[in-house]
């Protein structure tokens, strides 16, 4: 009886393929991203707060420009910089480079928005807004793609925890 059980265990263990390197390092990569995801969520919260102030007409152009310069742009830049210095496992390096690019482009666009608001330049604001929207779409696509890759191993990334 014990011999059969031992033989069955050996057959199962030998028959189980070694997980792909990306699957082995995924938990480590997700762990390294977690602090960045919380900061991304905080940034989104701050932007929504500022958008509500504009919508409700409780902040003027000067206050909005100041808030973007004092709060939104530094947060976006810090997040992009932190992502750039986060070292992913080699198996995730290409994906990580895409995220850093999207977040860096978004930070640049936010700075352009801030300048356009402060200068009252509607045309520059529209161009910067388009750049920010494009970066946001790339970011959303990155999370969608990553979560498809992570799902088979039981992991997921929350874009705004």
DRENKOLSE-15639 format. One record per atom (N, C-alpha, C): residue number from 1; atom name; x, y, z. Coordinates in steps of 0.1 Angstrom, whole numbers, plus 5000, padded with zeros to 4 digits. Atoms other than C-alpha are relative to their C-alpha. Layout:
- n | atom | px | py | pz
- NUM | CA | X | Y | Z
...
//
This chain:
- n | atom | px | py | pz
- 1 | N | 5008 | 4988 | 5000
- 1 | CA | 5000 | 5000 | 5000
- 1 | C | 5009 | 5013 | 5000
- 2 | N | 4991 | 4988 | 4999
- 2 | CA | 5027 | 5025 | 5010
- 2 | C | 5009 | 5002 | 4987
- 3 | N | 4992 | 4999 | 5012
- 3 | CA | 5048 | 5016 | 4980
- 3 | C | 4992 | 5006 | 4988
- 4 | N | 5009 | 4995 | 5011
- 4 | CA | 5019 | 5023 | 4956
- 4 | C | 4998 | 5015 | 5002
- 5 | N | 5002 | 4986 | 4997
- 5 | CA | 5013 | 5056 | 4973
- 5 | C | 5012 | 5008 | 4997
- 6 | N | 4988 | 4993 | 5003
- 6 | CA | 5049 | 5066 | 4971
- 6 | C | 5003 | 5000 | 4985
- 7 | N | 4999 | 5001 | 5014
- 7 | CA | 5050 | 5055 | 4935
- 7 | C | 4991 | 5011 | 4993
- 8 | N | 5010 | 4991 | 5006
- 8 | CA | 5019 | 5076 | 4927
- 8 | C | 5005 | 5015 | 5003
- 9 | N | 4995 | 4987 | 4997
- 9 | CA | 5035 | 5107 | 4944
- 9 | C | 5012 | 5003 | 4991
- 10 | N | 4989 | 4998 | 5009
- 10 | CA | 5067 | 5102 | 4924
- 10 | C | 4996 | 5003 | 4986
- 11 | N | 5005 | 4998 | 5013
- 11 | CA | 5048 | 5099 | 4892
- 11 | C | 4994 | 5014 | 4998
- 12 | N | 5007 | 4987 | 5001
- 12 | CA | 5028 | 5130 | 4899
- 12 | C | 5011 | 5011 | 5000
- 13 | N | 4990 | 4990 | 4999
- 13 | CA | 5059 | 5150 | 4909
- 13 | C | 5009 | 5001 | 4988
- 14 | N | 4992 | 5000 | 5012
- 14 | CA | 5080 | 5139 | 4879
- 14 | C | 4992 | 5005 | 4988
- 15 | N | 5008 | 4997 | 5011
- 15 | CA | 5051 | 5144 | 4856
- 15 | C | 4996 | 5015 | 5000
- 16 | N | 5004 | 4986 | 4999
- 16 | CA | 5045 | 5180 | 4868
- 16 | C | 5011 | 5009 | 4993
- 17 | N | 4990 | 4992 | 5006
- 17 | CA | 5063 | 5205 | 4845
- 17 | C | 5005 | 5011 | 5009
- 18 | N | 4995 | 4988 | 4993
- 18 | CA | 5085 | 5232 | 4859
- 18 | C | 4993 | 5012 | 4995
- 19 | N | 5007 | 4988 | 5005
- 19 | CA | 5067 | 5265 | 4859
- 19 | C | 5009 | 5009 | 4992
- 20 | N | 4993 | 4990 | 5008
- 20 | CA | 5077 | 5291 | 4834
- 20 | C | 5007 | 5010 | 5009
- 21 | N | 4993 | 4990 | 4992
- 21 | CA | 5103 | 5316 | 4846
- 21 | C | 4991 | 5012 | 5004
- 22 | N | 5008 | 4988 | 4998
- 22 | CA | 5078 | 5345 | 4843
- 22 | C | 4990 | 4996 | 5011
- 23 | N | 5010 | 5004 | 4989
- 23 | CA | 5053 | 5325 | 4865
- 23 | C | 5007 | 4999 | 5014
- 24 | N | 4992 | 5001 | 4988
- 24 | CA | 5080 | 5319 | 4891
- 24 | C | 5003 | 5014 | 5006
- 25 | N | 4996 | 4987 | 4995
- 25 | CA | 5089 | 5356 | 4893
- 25 | C | 4989 | 5010 | 5001
- 26 | N | 5012 | 4991 | 4999
- 26 | CA | 5054 | 5371 | 4890
- 26 | C | 4997 | 5005 | 5014
- 27 | N | 5003 | 4995 | 4987
- 27 | CA | 5047 | 5372 | 4927
- 27 | C | 5010 | 5011 | 5005
- 28 | N | 4990 | 4990 | 4996
- 28 | CA | 5080 | 5391 | 4933
- 28 | C | 4997 | 5013 | 4992
- 29 | N | 5002 | 4987 | 5008
- 29 | CA | 5072 | 5416 | 4905
- 29 | C | 4987 | 5007 | 5005
- 30 | N | 5012 | 4994 | 4994
- 30 | CA | 5037 | 5422 | 4918
- 30 | C | 5002 | 5006 | 5013
- 31 | N | 4996 | 4994 | 4987
- 31 | CA | 5051 | 5428 | 4952
- 31 | C | 5008 | 5013 | 4999
- 32 | N | 4993 | 4988 | 5002
- 32 | CA | 5075 | 5453 | 4939
- 32 | C | 4991 | 5012 | 4994
- 33 | N | 5009 | 4990 | 5005
- 33 | CA | 5047 | 5471 | 4921
- 33 | C | 4990 | 5006 | 5010
- 34 | N | 5011 | 4996 | 4991
- 34 | CA | 5023 | 5473 | 4950
- 34 | C | 5001 | 5015 | 5005
- 35 | N | 5000 | 4986 | 4996
- 35 | CA | 5036 | 5506 | 4965
- 35 | C | 4998 | 5010 | 4989
- 36 | N | 5003 | 4991 | 5011
- 36 | CA | 5035 | 5522 | 4931
- 36 | C | 4985 | 5001 | 4997
- 37 | N | 5015 | 5000 | 5003
- 37 | CA | 4999 | 5511 | 4926
- 37 | C | 4992 | 5008 | 5010
- 38 | N | 5007 | 4991 | 4990
- 38 | CA | 4989 | 5528 | 4959
- 38 | C | 5002 | 5014 | 4997
- 39 | N | 4997 | 4986 | 5003
- 39 | CA | 5006 | 5560 | 4948
- 39 | C | 4992 | 5004 | 4987
- 40 | N | 5008 | 4997 | 5012
- 40 | CA | 4988 | 5557 | 4914
- 40 | C | 4985 | 5002 | 5004
- 41 | N | 5014 | 4998 | 4995
- 41 | CA | 4955 | 5554 | 4933
- 41 | C | 4998 | 5013 | 5006
- 42 | N | 5001 | 4987 | 4993
- 42 | CA | 4963 | 5584 | 4954
- 42 | C | 5000 | 5012 | 4989
- 43 | N | 4999 | 4990 | 5011
- 43 | CA | 4972 | 5604 | 4922
- 43 | C | 4986 | 5001 | 4994
- 44 | N | 5013 | 5000 | 5006
- 44 | CA | 4939 | 5594 | 4906
- 44 | C | 4990 | 5007 | 5009
- 45 | N | 5009 | 4994 | 4990
- 45 | CA | 4920 | 5605 | 4938
- 45 | C | 5002 | 5015 | 5000
- 46 | N | 4998 | 4986 | 5000
- 46 | CA | 4937 | 5639 | 4937
- 46 | C | 4995 | 5007 | 4988
- 47 | N | 5005 | 4995 | 5012
- 47 | CA | 4929 | 5644 | 4901
- 47 | C | 4985 | 5001 | 5000
- 48 | N | 5014 | 5000 | 4999
- 48 | CA | 4893 | 5635 | 4907
- 48 | C | 4995 | 5012 | 5009
- 49 | N | 5004 | 4989 | 4991
- 49 | CA | 4891 | 5660 | 4936
- 49 | C | 5001 | 5013 | 4992
- 50 | N | 4998 | 4987 | 5007
- 50 | CA | 4905 | 5688 | 4914
- 50 | C | 4990 | 5001 | 4989
- 51 | N | 5010 | 4999 | 5011
- 51 | CA | 4881 | 5679 | 4885
- 51 | C | 4987 | 5003 | 5006
- 52 | N | 5013 | 4996 | 4993
- 52 | CA | 4852 | 5681 | 4910
- 52 | C | 4999 | 5014 | 5003
- 53 | N | 5000 | 4986 | 4996
- 53 | CA | 4863 | 5715 | 4921
- 53 | C | 4998 | 5009 | 4987
- 54 | N | 5002 | 4993 | 5013
- 54 | CA | 4864 | 5727 | 4884
- 54 | C | 4985 | 4999 | 4996
- 55 | N | 5014 | 5002 | 5004
- 55 | CA | 4830 | 5711 | 4877
- 55 | C | 4990 | 5008 | 5009
- 56 | N | 5009 | 4993 | 4991
- 56 | CA | 4814 | 5726 | 4908
- 56 | C | 5003 | 5015 | 5001
- 57 | N | 4996 | 4986 | 5000
- 57 | CA | 4831 | 5759 | 4901
- 57 | C | 5004 | 5005 | 5014
- 58 | N | 4995 | 4996 | 4987
- 58 | CA | 4846 | 5760 | 4936
- 58 | C | 5015 | 5004 | 4999
- 59 | N | 4986 | 4996 | 5002
- 59 | CA | 4881 | 5767 | 4922
- 59 | C | 5001 | 5008 | 4987
- 60 | N | 4998 | 4992 | 5012
- 60 | CA | 4892 | 5793 | 4897
- 60 | C | 5012 | 4995 | 4993
- 61 | N | 4988 | 5004 | 5009
- 61 | CA | 4919 | 5790 | 4870
- 61 | C | 5013 | 5001 | 5008
- 62 | N | 4987 | 4998 | 4993
- 62 | CA | 4946 | 5803 | 4893
- 62 | C | 5002 | 4988 | 5011
- 63 | N | 4999 | 5011 | 4990
- 63 | CA | 4938 | 5777 | 4921
- 63 | C | 5002 | 4987 | 4993
- 64 | N | 4998 | 5013 | 5007
- 64 | CA | 4936 | 5749 | 4896
- 64 | C | 5014 | 4999 | 4995
- 65 | N | 4986 | 5000 | 5005
- 65 | CA | 4969 | 5758 | 4880
- 65 | C | 5010 | 4998 | 5012
- 66 | N | 4991 | 5001 | 4988
- 66 | CA | 4985 | 5761 | 4915
- 66 | C | 4999 | 4985 | 5005
- 67 | N | 5002 | 5014 | 4995
- 67 | CA | 4970 | 5727 | 4926
- 67 | C | 5008 | 4990 | 4991
- 68 | N | 4993 | 5009 | 5009
- 68 | CA | 4984 | 5710 | 4894
- 68 | C | 5015 | 5001 | 5002
- 69 | N | 4986 | 4998 | 4998
- 69 | CA | 5018 | 5726 | 4900
- 69 | C | 5005 | 4995 | 5013
- 70 | N | 4995 | 5004 | 4987
- 70 | CA | 5020 | 5719 | 4937
- 70 | C | 4997 | 4985 | 5004
- 71 | N | 5004 | 5013 | 4996
- 71 | CA | 5003 | 5685 | 4938
- 71 | C | 5000 | 4990 | 4989
- 72 | N | 5002 | 5010 | 5011
- 72 | CA | 4993 | 5667 | 4906
- 72 | C | 5013 | 4997 | 4993
- 73 | N | 4988 | 5002 | 5008
- 73 | CA | 5025 | 5672 | 4886
- 73 | C | 5011 | 4993 | 5008
- 74 | N | 4990 | 5007 | 4992
- 74 | CA | 5049 | 5663 | 4915
- 74 | C | 4996 | 4986 | 5003
- 75 | N | 5004 | 5014 | 4998
- 75 | CA | 5029 | 5632 | 4923
- 75 | C | 5002 | 4991 | 4988
- 76 | N | 4999 | 5007 | 5012
- 76 | CA | 5028 | 5621 | 4887
- 76 | C | 5015 | 4998 | 4997
- 77 | N | 4986 | 5001 | 5002
- 77 | CA | 5065 | 5628 | 4883
- 77 | C | 5007 | 4990 | 5009
- 78 | N | 4994 | 5009 | 4990
- 78 | CA | 5074 | 5610 | 4915
- 78 | C | 4996 | 4985 | 4997
- 79 | N | 5004 | 5014 | 5004
- 79 | CA | 5054 | 5579 | 4904
- 79 | C | 5008 | 4995 | 4989
- 80 | N | 4992 | 5004 | 5012
- 80 | CA | 5071 | 5578 | 4870
- 80 | C | 5014 | 4997 | 5004
- 81 | N | 4986 | 5002 | 4996
- 81 | CA | 5105 | 5582 | 4887
- 81 | C | 5002 | 4988 | 5008
- 82 | N | 4999 | 5012 | 4991
- 82 | CA | 5098 | 5555 | 4913
- 82 | C | 4999 | 4987 | 4991
- 83 | N | 5001 | 5012 | 5009
- 83 | CA | 5087 | 5531 | 4885
- 83 | C | 5013 | 4998 | 4992
- 84 | N | 4987 | 5001 | 5007
- 84 | CA | 5119 | 5539 | 4866
- 84 | C | 5011 | 4994 | 5008
- 85 | N | 4989 | 5006 | 4992
- 85 | CA | 5141 | 5529 | 4895
- 85 | C | 4996 | 4986 | 5006
- 86 | N | 5004 | 5013 | 4996
- 86 | CA | 5120 | 5498 | 4903
- 86 | C | 5006 | 4990 | 4991
- 87 | N | 4993 | 5010 | 5009
- 87 | CA | 5140 | 5468 | 4890
- 87 | C | 4991 | 4988 | 5000
- 88 | N | 5008 | 5012 | 5002
- 88 | CA | 5117 | 5441 | 4876
- 88 | C | 5008 | 4988 | 4998
- 89 | N | 4993 | 5012 | 5004
- 89 | CA | 5127 | 5405 | 4873
- 89 | C | 5002 | 5000 | 4985
- 90 | N | 4998 | 4999 | 5014
- 90 | CA | 5142 | 5400 | 4839
- 90 | C | 4989 | 4995 | 4991
- 91 | N | 5011 | 5005 | 5008
- 91 | CA | 5112 | 5381 | 4827
- 91 | C | 4989 | 5010 | 4998
- 92 | N | 5011 | 4989 | 5001
- 92 | CA | 5090 | 5412 | 4832
- 92 | C | 5006 | 5013 | 4996
- 93 | N | 4993 | 4987 | 5004
- 93 | CA | 5115 | 5439 | 4820
- 93 | C | 4993 | 5007 | 4989
- 94 | N | 5006 | 4994 | 5011
- 94 | CA | 5098 | 5445 | 4787
- 94 | C | 4986 | 5007 | 5004
- 95 | N | 5012 | 4995 | 4995
- 95 | CA | 5064 | 5449 | 4803
- 95 | C | 5001 | 5012 | 5009
- 96 | N | 4998 | 4990 | 4991
- 96 | CA | 5078 | 5471 | 4830
- 96 | C | 5004 | 5013 | 4992
- 97 | N | 4996 | 4989 | 5008
- 97 | CA | 5094 | 5494 | 4804
- 97 | C | 4988 | 5007 | 4994
- 98 | N | 5012 | 4995 | 5006
- 98 | CA | 5060 | 5499 | 4788
- 98 | C | 4993 | 5009 | 5011
- 99 | N | 5007 | 4992 | 4989
- 99 | CA | 5045 | 5510 | 4822
- 99 | C | 5008 | 5013 | 5003
- 100 | N | 4992 | 4988 | 4997
- 100 | CA | 5074 | 5534 | 4829
- 100 | C | 4998 | 5010 | 4989
- 101 | N | 5002 | 4991 | 5011
- 101 | CA | 5069 | 5549 | 4795
- 101 | C | 4987 | 5007 | 5001
- 102 | N | 5013 | 4994 | 4999
- 102 | CA | 5032 | 5554 | 4799
- 102 | C | 4999 | 5010 | 5012
- 103 | N | 5001 | 4991 | 4988
- 103 | CA | 5036 | 5569 | 4834
- 103 | C | 5009 | 5013 | 4998
- 104 | N | 4991 | 4988 | 5003
- 104 | CA | 5065 | 5592 | 4822
- 104 | C | 4993 | 5010 | 4991
- 105 | N | 5008 | 4992 | 5009
- 105 | CA | 5044 | 5604 | 4793
- 105 | C | 4989 | 5007 | 5006
- 106 | N | 5011 | 4994 | 4992
- 106 | CA | 5015 | 5611 | 4816
- 106 | C | 5005 | 5011 | 5008
- 107 | N | 4995 | 4989 | 4991
- 107 | CA | 5036 | 5631 | 4840
- 107 | C | 5004 | 5012 | 4991
- 108 | N | 4996 | 4989 | 5009
- 108 | CA | 5050 | 5652 | 4810
- 108 | C | 4987 | 5007 | 4996
- 109 | N | 5013 | 4994 | 5004
- 109 | CA | 5014 | 5657 | 4798
- 109 | C | 4994 | 5009 | 5011
- 110 | N | 5006 | 4993 | 4989
- 110 | CA | 5002 | 5668 | 4832
- 110 | C | 5008 | 5013 | 5003
- 111 | N | 4993 | 4987 | 4999
- 111 | CA | 5030 | 5694 | 4834
- 111 | C | 4996 | 5009 | 4989
- 112 | N | 5004 | 4991 | 5011
- 112 | CA | 5020 | 5707 | 4800
- 112 | C | 4986 | 5005 | 5003
- 113 | N | 5013 | 4995 | 4996
- 113 | CA | 4984 | 5709 | 4813
- 113 | C | 5001 | 5011 | 5010
- 114 | N | 4999 | 4990 | 4990
- 114 | CA | 4995 | 5728 | 4843
- 114 | C | 5005 | 5014 | 4994
- 115 | N | 4994 | 4988 | 5006
- 115 | CA | 5015 | 5753 | 4822
- 115 | C | 4989 | 5007 | 4991
- 116 | N | 5011 | 4995 | 5008
- 116 | CA | 4985 | 5757 | 4798
- 116 | C | 4990 | 5007 | 5008
- 117 | N | 5010 | 4994 | 4991
- 117 | CA | 4961 | 5764 | 4827
- 117 | C | 5005 | 5013 | 5005
- 118 | N | 4995 | 4988 | 4994
- 118 | CA | 4984 | 5789 | 4843
- 118 | C | 5002 | 5012 | 4989
- 119 | N | 4999 | 4990 | 5011
- 119 | CA | 4989 | 5807 | 4809
- 119 | C | 4987 | 5003 | 4994
- 120 | N | 5013 | 4998 | 5006
- 120 | CA | 4953 | 5805 | 4800
- 120 | C | 4999 | 4996 | 4985
- 121 | N | 4999 | 5004 | 5014
- 121 | CA | 4962 | 5788 | 4767
- 121 | C | 4991 | 4988 | 4997
- 122 | N | 5010 | 5010 | 5002
- 122 | CA | 4932 | 5768 | 4757
- 122 | C | 5005 | 4990 | 4989
- 123 | N | 4995 | 5009 | 5011
- 123 | CA | 4949 | 5753 | 4725
- 123 | C | 5010 | 4991 | 5006
- 124 | N | 4990 | 5008 | 4993
- 124 | CA | 4979 | 5741 | 4745
- 124 | C | 4994 | 4990 | 5009
- 125 | N | 5007 | 5009 | 4990
- 125 | CA | 4956 | 5727 | 4771
- 125 | C | 4994 | 4988 | 4993
- 126 | N | 5006 | 5011 | 5008
- 126 | CA | 4937 | 5706 | 4744
- 126 | C | 5011 | 4990 | 4996
- 127 | N | 4989 | 5008 | 5005
- 127 | CA | 4970 | 5693 | 4730
- 127 | C | 5005 | 4991 | 5012
- 128 | N | 4995 | 5007 | 4989
- 128 | CA | 4982 | 5684 | 4765
- 128 | C | 4990 | 4990 | 5006
- 129 | N | 5011 | 5009 | 4995
- 129 | CA | 4949 | 5668 | 4775
- 129 | C | 5000 | 4988 | 4991
- 130 | N | 5000 | 5012 | 5009
- 130 | CA | 4951 | 5646 | 4744
- 130 | C | 5012 | 4991 | 5003
- 131 | N | 4989 | 5008 | 4996
- 131 | CA | 4986 | 5635 | 4754
- 131 | C | 4998 | 4992 | 5013
- 132 | N | 5003 | 5007 | 4987
- 132 | CA | 4974 | 5627 | 4789
- 132 | C | 4990 | 4989 | 4998
- 133 | N | 5010 | 5010 | 5003
- 133 | CA | 4944 | 5608 | 4775
- 133 | C | 5007 | 4988 | 4993
- 134 | N | 4993 | 5010 | 5007
- 134 | CA | 4967 | 5588 | 4752
- 134 | C | 5009 | 4991 | 5010
- 135 | N | 4992 | 5007 | 4990
- 135 | CA | 4990 | 5579 | 4781
- 135 | C | 4991 | 4992 | 5009
- 136 | N | 5010 | 5007 | 4992
- 136 | CA | 4960 | 5569 | 4802
- 136 | C | 4995 | 4988 | 4993
- 137 | N | 5004 | 5012 | 5007
- 137 | CA | 4948 | 5546 | 4775
- 137 | C | 5011 | 4989 | 4999
- 138 | N | 4988 | 5009 | 5000
- 138 | CA | 4983 | 5530 | 4773
- 138 | C | 5001 | 4993 | 5013
- 139 | N | 4999 | 5005 | 4987
- 139 | CA | 4983 | 5526 | 4810
- 139 | C | 4989 | 4989 | 5002
- 140 | N | 5012 | 5010 | 4999
- 140 | CA | 4948 | 5509 | 4810
- 140 | C | 5003 | 4987 | 4992
- 141 | N | 4997 | 5012 | 5008
- 141 | CA | 4959 | 5486 | 4782
- 141 | C | 5011 | 4992 | 5006
- 142 | N | 4990 | 5007 | 4993
- 142 | CA | 4990 | 5477 | 4801
- 142 | C | 4994 | 4992 | 5012
- 143 | N | 5006 | 5007 | 4989
- 143 | CA | 4970 | 5467 | 4832
- 143 | C | 4991 | 4988 | 4995
- 144 | N | 5008 | 5011 | 5005
- 144 | CA | 4945 | 5447 | 4811
- 144 | C | 5009 | 4989 | 4995
- 145 | N | 4991 | 5010 | 5005
- 145 | CA | 4973 | 5429 | 4793
- 145 | C | 5007 | 4992 | 5011
- 146 | N | 4993 | 5006 | 4989
- 146 | CA | 4992 | 5422 | 4825
- 146 | C | 4991 | 4991 | 5008
- 147 | N | 5009 | 5008 | 4993
- 147 | CA | 4962 | 5409 | 4843
- 147 | C | 4996 | 4987 | 4993
- 148 | N | 5002 | 5012 | 5008
- 148 | CA | 4955 | 5385 | 4814
- 148 | C | 5012 | 4990 | 5002
- 149 | N | 4988 | 5009 | 4999
- 149 | CA | 4991 | 5372 | 4818
- 149 | C | 5001 | 4995 | 5015
- 150 | N | 4999 | 5004 | 4986
- 150 | CA | 4988 | 5370 | 4856
- 150 | C | 4989 | 4991 | 5005
- 151 | N | 5012 | 5008 | 4995
- 151 | CA | 4954 | 5354 | 4859
- 151 | C | 5002 | 4985 | 5001
- 152 | N | 4998 | 5015 | 4999
- 152 | CA | 4965 | 5318 | 4851
- 152 | C | 5008 | 4996 | 5013
- 153 | N | 4992 | 5004 | 4988
- 153 | CA | 4988 | 5319 | 4881
- 153 | C | 4994 | 5006 | 5013
- 154 | N | 5007 | 4995 | 4989
- 154 | CA | 4962 | 5335 | 4904
- 154 | C | 5004 | 5013 | 5005
- 155 | N | 4996 | 4987 | 4996
- 155 | CA | 4975 | 5370 | 4905
- 155 | C | 4993 | 5011 | 4992
- 156 | N | 5006 | 4989 | 5007
- 156 | CA | 4961 | 5404 | 4895
- 156 | C | 5006 | 5013 | 5006
- 157 | N | 4996 | 4986 | 4996
- 157 | CA | 4971 | 5441 | 4897
- 157 | C | 4988 | 5009 | 5000
- 158 | N | 5011 | 4990 | 4998
- 158 | CA | 4947 | 5467 | 4910
- 158 | C | 5006 | 5013 | 4996
- 159 | N | 4995 | 4987 | 5005
- 159 | CA | 4953 | 5499 | 4890
- 159 | C | 4999 | 5011 | 5011
- 160 | N | 5003 | 4990 | 4990
- 160 | CA | 4938 | 5520 | 4918
- 160 | C | 4996 | 4994 | 5013
- 161 | N | 5004 | 5007 | 4988
- 161 | CA | 4939 | 5501 | 4951
- 161 | C | 4995 | 5011 | 5011
//
